[in-house]
Amino acid sequence: MRKGRKKGGRFRRRVCSFLLAGYFSLTNIHLSFSLHLHLHLQADGKVQV
């Protein structure tokens, strides 16, 4: 029974790390996309915030 408990904790930790990695990757993609969009608009000369 205690073994099952340990497994559950390990699984929860893995899920937490997975969620953190996904969140960071999403923010990274969003930042790079917004930066690319800003540079593209600047190159076109349509900078209107």
Beta strands, then each sheet from edge to edge (+ up, - down):
end
